[in-house]
Amino acid sequence: MPAFSYGRAQSQKKQLSIGIFPRRNVSMTHALFNPLIRYLSECLERPVHLETAKDFTQFWENLRNRQYDIVHFNQYHYILSHELYGYRAIVRNNEFGSSLIAGSIIVRKDKGYESLQDLRGKILLFGGGPRAMQSYIAPRWLLQNAGLHFGDYEEHIALNPPNAVISTFLGRADAAGAGDVIIRLDVVKNAIDVAQLTYLAKTEPMAQLPWAVHPRLSGDEVLAIKDVLYRLHETPVGQKLLDNAQLSGLDETKDSDYDPHRKIIRDVYGNDLGMSQFG
């Protein structure tokens, strides 16, 4: 049990809703995170319900319509939600011992590509679509900086980042846009020989995926939620839950940690951060 908890007086409060973005498919998302959500419910002494979606478009619509109390976002969803709805980041993923992640473009080694210029006219498969930070926006930024713009390559969208990488390995695309940790995930390593893949380009490492809270939650509620999530690594039970969710831990974070992402988004979508398209 964490050092800070609600106590019995809070147990009659309404159910909390947690939205988790579709980095993986729906069934895997529930398998990875339901044990952690049940633990959070026990610690807060109130019901907590996990919701996700089959793709990024549905997830964003769910967020706008249902106004989740707690959301595990990609960085772009978080930045828009902070601007539009006041969500505030409290912790972020630590994966493989790091709370940083880079956007990347991944290719098969045997393709012989040496630079992004080699992708002109090729098929690029982005994981998750135009709202995906590390697997679409950041790779688009890398291509843009190399002088390749929309139309200089054939763009296709995969349901999620693992699918983009797996399909590229199978020869269905020439390159995949994905976060640089994707080829280290079990769902990918168990499906293909990742040793046959390489990074053609990466961004600088930036803050990992955030967990954020809605502004309607009180200060005490936010403190309680953050305390449970941040302290998971301190106990064997908590570490087991993190292991099940394929996380090393959940580290403290703040909104300004996502300013580097904001710069990339503005470079790709303009000063309104794409809100005219997706807001």
DAFENNOR-V858100 format. One record per run of one state. SS is the DSSP state (H for helix, E for strand, - for the rest). FROM is the first residue (numbers start at 1). TO is the last residue. If there is no record, write none. Layout:
BEGIN
SS;FROM;TO
SS;FROM;TO
END
This chain:
BEGIN
-;1;7
H;8;10
-;11;15
E;16;20
-;21;25
H;26;44
-;45;47
E;48;51
-;52;55
H;56;66
-;67;69
E;70;72
-;73;74
H;75;85
-;86;87
E;88;95
-;96;97
E;98;98
-;99;99
E;100;101
-;102;102
E;103;108
H;109;111
-;112;115
H;116;119
-;120;122
E;123;127
-;128;132
H;133;145
-;146;153
E;154;158
-;159;160
H;161;169
-;170;174
E;175;179
-;180;181
H;182;184
-;185;185
H;186;189
-;190;193
H;194;196
E;197;202
-;203;205
E;206;207
-;208;209
E;210;213
-;214;218
H;219;230
-;231;231
H;232;234
-;235;235
H;236;244
-;245;248
E;249;252
-;253;254
H;255;269
-;270;274
H;275;278
-;279;279
END
